Amino acid sequence: MAVYAYKITRDYGFAPNPFGAYCSLACCKPHIRKKAKIGDWIIGTGAVENGLLNHLIFLMKVTDKLTFQEYWLDERFNYKKPVLNGSLKQIHGDNIYSNKDGVWIQSDSHHSLHDGLLNEKNLKQDLSGEYVLVSDHFVYLGDKYFKVPNEYLDICPGIRHRDYITVHNEQLAREFIDKVISKYDLGLTGLPLNWKEYGQKRIF
């Protein structure tokens, strides 16, 4: 078992996308998506930018690892394809990449330009991760985050870490994960941190 932890600076329910039966990490964090294997754990904590450094936002056990085209074609994940005139959950769908005749298409989404045109920078970064990580065994806290106790801070990427860390103390990570799993129900507990920007827009 490997454990990867990264800092979340923006949380719109897009990366990760924690809705329905599955939490998915399809965009951003390409290094983790390429390296992680089924059975590994991903931990997401806050950052200096949102005042939540060392606060737990979510954790997930990787239970499936798919190519982008497999993710796009799998009917289980059709509900994660974005609907930009829908609810906040639908707007932030992360199933946005499909391949047609060898050309990658980016759906109009949270990662495209505001006018719906291709955002080449995001496409290049997202596809460089090669895979989509999926979990049916996760806890997403979002705006119900909590401060990670001092004795577990070694599992959190700190100020000196640019993006993510591989947690080398797997025993400590396992102990922390077990505590979280025993305290919270699996699935969605809170809402994405940045949804407060949308006011009263329909959530689901």
C-alpha positions, 0 to 999 in steps of 0.5 A, a space after each residue: 500500500 502506498 499513500 499519497 497526500 496533496 494540498 487542495 487550493 481550490 475545491 469545486 467538486 471537480 478534482 476530486 469529484 465526490 458525488 454519487 457512488 464514486 469519488 473520482 480524480 480525473 483531472 489535476 495532480 497528474 503525477 499521483 494519477 500516473 503513479 497510484 495503484 489499486 489499493 493505494 490511498 489518496 489524502 487531500 488536505 487544505 493549503 495556505 491559500 484557503 487558510 486550511 493547511 493541515 485540514 483534512 478535505 477528503 481521503 479515498 482508497 483507489 479501487 479502480 484505475 481507468 484510461 480516459 477513454 475507458 472512463 468516458 465509455 463506462 456507463 457507471 460514470 455517465 453522470 459525471 459528464 458535465 451539464 453546464 446548465 444543470 446543478 452545481 453537481 452537474 456543472 462540475 462533472 469531471 468526465 470530460 475527455 474522449 478520443 475520436 479518430 486519435 484526437 482528444 476532445 475536451 467537453 465544455 466544462 470546469 476545465 475549458 475556457 469560459 466560452 467553451 473553447 478548448 483549454 490546451 493548458 488544462 488538456 495537456 496537464 490532465 492527459 499527462 496523468 494518463 489515468 483516472 483514479 476511482 474509489 467506492 471507499 472514500 470519505 469526503 468532508 469538504 466544508 466539514 473539514 477538521 484539523 489533522 491532530 499534531 501527531 499525524 502531521 507527517 502525513 500532510 504536505 506542509 508549507 515547504 512541499 510544493 504539491 504532494 508527498 508520498 507518505 513514507 510512514 505507512 503505519 501512521 497513515 493507516 492509523 489515521 485513515 482507520 480513525 477517519 473511517 471509524 468516525 465518518 460514514 463513507 461517502 459525502 459528508 460536506 459540500 465543496 469549499 468553493 461552492 459558497 461562491 455560487 450563492 443559492 444556485 441549485 446544488 443537486 
